[in-house]
Amino acid sequence: MADDAGGAHGKGPRRGLAELCEVLGELDTLLKNPDVGAALADRGVNISLALVGVEGLRAYLEGDKVRAAEEFSTLAEEVAGRLELSKELARSKPS
């Protein structure tokens, strides 16, 4: 059984959670990077929505399931709405 003092790789559960928080912080920073933002925008990715997803994951990993559900629900609604809009635009274009 692993504890805070060790484990198979010398890392306890608290260290693992701290590393997850660090990775999410790095992801947040990367998403706010203008070059990364431009590359993702070229692929149709909305950075603000990606950040909402990161916040949802952060909340879930922290055990705040209510906030996680709210963030993921917002993300899902926005992505679905934008997808539907893009489908409507594609249907309305002349062939």
C-alpha positions as YAML, in Angstrom:
chain: A
units: angstrom
residues:
- id: 1
  name: MET
  ca: [0.00, 0.00, 0.00]
- id: 2
  name: ALA
  ca: [1.43, 3.37, -1.02]
- id: 3
  name: ASP
  ca: [1.42, 6.33, 1.30]
- id: 4
  name: ASP
  ca: [2.71, 9.89, 1.15]
- id: 5
  name: ALA
  ca: [6.24, 8.67, 1.82]
- id: 6
  name: GLY
  ca: [6.57, 6.33, -1.08]
- id: 7
  name: GLY
  ca: [5.09, 3.79, -3.35]
- id: 8
  name: ALA
  ca: [6.42, 1.85, -6.27]
- id: 9
  name: HIS
  ca: [8.03, 4.95, -7.77]
- id: 10
  name: GLY
  ca: [8.85, 6.82, -4.59]
- id: 11
  name: LYS
  ca: [5.80, 9.03, -4.90]
- id: 12
  name: GLY
  ca: [2.79, 9.04, -2.63]
- id: 13
  name: PRO
  ca: [-0.77, 9.92, -3.51]
- id: 14
  name: ARG
  ca: [-0.40, 13.55, -2.46]
- id: 15
  name: ARG
  ca: [2.61, 13.97, -4.73]
- id: 16
  name: GLY
  ca: [0.65, 12.43, -7.59]
- id: 17
  name: LEU
  ca: [-2.20, 14.87, -7.01]
- id: 18
  name: ALA
  ca: [0.25, 17.75, -6.86]
- id: 19
  name: GLU
  ca: [1.73, 16.62, -10.18]
- id: 20
  name: LEU
  ca: [-1.75, 16.53, -11.72]
- id: 21
  name: CYS
  ca: [-2.35, 20.08, -10.55]
- id: 22
  name: GLU
  ca: [0.98, 21.13, -12.06]
- id: 23
  name: VAL
  ca: [0.14, 19.49, -15.39]
- id: 24
  name: LEU
  ca: [-3.26, 21.19, -15.48]
- id: 25
  name: GLY
  ca: [-1.56, 24.50, -14.74]
- id: 26
  name: GLU
  ca: [0.87, 23.90, -17.59]
- id: 27
  name: LEU
  ca: [-2.01, 23.00, -19.90]
- id: 28
  name: ASP
  ca: [-3.78, 26.19, -18.88]
- id: 29
  name: THR
  ca: [-0.63, 28.18, -19.68]
- id: 30
  name: LEU
  ca: [-0.18, 26.43, -23.04]
- id: 31
  name: LEU
  ca: [-3.78, 27.09, -24.03]
- id: 32
  name: LYS
  ca: [-3.23, 30.79, -23.32]
- id: 33
  name: ASN
  ca: [-0.08, 30.86, -25.46]
- id: 34
  name: PRO
  ca: [-0.83, 32.86, -28.66]
- id: 35
  name: ASP
  ca: [0.99, 30.40, -30.95]
- id: 36
  name: VAL
  ca: [-0.85, 27.42, -29.49]
- id: 37
  name: GLY
  ca: [-4.10, 29.38, -29.61]
- id: 38
  name: ALA
  ca: [-3.58, 30.20, -33.29]
- id: 39
  name: ALA
  ca: [-2.80, 26.57, -34.16]
- id: 40
  name: LEU
  ca: [-5.88, 25.35, -32.32]
- id: 41
  name: ALA
  ca: [-8.06, 28.08, -33.82]
- id: 42
  name: ASP
  ca: [-6.96, 26.90, -37.27]
- id: 43
  name: ARG
  ca: [-8.44, 23.54, -36.30]
- id: 44
  name: GLY
  ca: [-11.68, 25.15, -35.13]
- id: 45
  name: VAL
  ca: [-10.91, 24.82, -31.43]
- id: 46
  name: ASN
  ca: [-12.22, 27.57, -29.19]
- id: 47
  name: ILE
  ca: [-9.61, 28.28, -26.53]
- id: 48
  name: SER
  ca: [-12.14, 29.58, -24.02]
- id: 49
  name: LEU
  ca: [-14.08, 26.35, -24.27]
- id: 50
  name: ALA
  ca: [-10.91, 24.31, -23.94]
- id: 51
  name: LEU
  ca: [-10.15, 26.22, -20.74]
- id: 52
  name: VAL
  ca: [-13.65, 25.43, -19.45]
- id: 53
  name: GLY
  ca: [-12.86, 21.76, -20.06]
- id: 54
  name: VAL
  ca: [-9.62, 22.06, -18.11]
- id: 55
  name: GLU
  ca: [-11.47, 23.70, -15.24]
- id: 56
  name: GLY
  ca: [-14.03, 20.90, -15.29]
- id: 57
  name: LEU
  ca: [-11.30, 18.29, -15.11]
- id: 58
  name: ARG
  ca: [-9.54, 20.22, -12.34]
- id: 59
  name: ALA
  ca: [-12.77, 20.39, -10.34]
- id: 60
  name: TYR
  ca: [-13.44, 16.69, -10.85]
- id: 61
  name: LEU
  ca: [-9.93, 15.70, -9.76]
- id: 62
  name: GLU
  ca: [-10.31, 17.92, -6.69]
- id: 63
  name: GLY
  ca: [-13.52, 16.07, -5.83]
- id: 64
  name: ASP
  ca: [-15.82, 19.01, -6.61]
- id: 65
  name: LYS
  ca: [-18.26, 17.03, -8.70]
- id: 66
  name: VAL
  ca: [-20.93, 19.74, -8.71]
- id: 67
  name: ARG
  ca: [-18.57, 22.31, -10.23]
- id: 68
  name: ALA
  ca: [-17.16, 19.67, -12.58]
- id: 69
  name: ALA
  ca: [-20.65, 18.81, -13.80]
- id: 70
  name: GLU
  ca: [-21.42, 22.49, -14.38]
- id: 71
  name: GLU
  ca: [-18.20, 23.07, -16.32]
- id: 72
  name: PHE
  ca: [-18.57, 19.91, -18.42]
- id: 73
  name: SER
  ca: [-22.24, 20.68, -19.05]
- id: 74
  name: THR
  ca: [-21.34, 24.15, -20.26]
- id: 75
  name: LEU
  ca: [-18.62, 22.70, -22.47]
- id: 76
  name: ALA
  ca: [-20.92, 20.04, -23.93]
- id: 77
  name: GLU
  ca: [-23.73, 22.53, -24.62]
- id: 78
  name: GLU
  ca: [-21.40, 25.01, -26.30]
- id: 79
  name: VAL
  ca: [-19.64, 22.41, -28.44]
- id: 80
  name: ALA
  ca: [-22.96, 20.85, -29.48]
- id: 81
  name: GLY
  ca: [-24.39, 24.26, -30.31]
- id: 82
  name: ARG
  ca: [-21.38, 25.25, -32.38]
- id: 83
  name: LEU
  ca: [-21.41, 21.90, -34.17]
- id: 84
  name: GLU
  ca: [-25.07, 22.32, -35.06]
- id: 85
  name: LEU
  ca: [-24.43, 25.85, -36.30]
- id: 86
  name: SER
  ca: [-21.58, 24.66, -38.52]
- id: 87
  name: LYS
  ca: [-23.83, 21.91, -39.93]
- id: 88
  name: GLU
  ca: [-26.54, 24.48, -40.69]
- id: 89
  name: LEU
  ca: [-24.01, 26.75, -42.40]
- id: 90
  name: ALA
  ca: [-22.71, 23.84, -44.49]
- id: 91
  name: ARG
  ca: [-26.28, 22.91, -45.55]
- id: 92
  name: SER
  ca: [-27.09, 26.49, -46.54]
- id: 93
  name: LYS
  ca: [-24.05, 26.89, -48.82]
- id: 94
  name: PRO
  ca: [-24.81, 26.46, -52.50]
- id: 95
  name: SER
  ca: [-23.37, 23.27, -54.00]
...
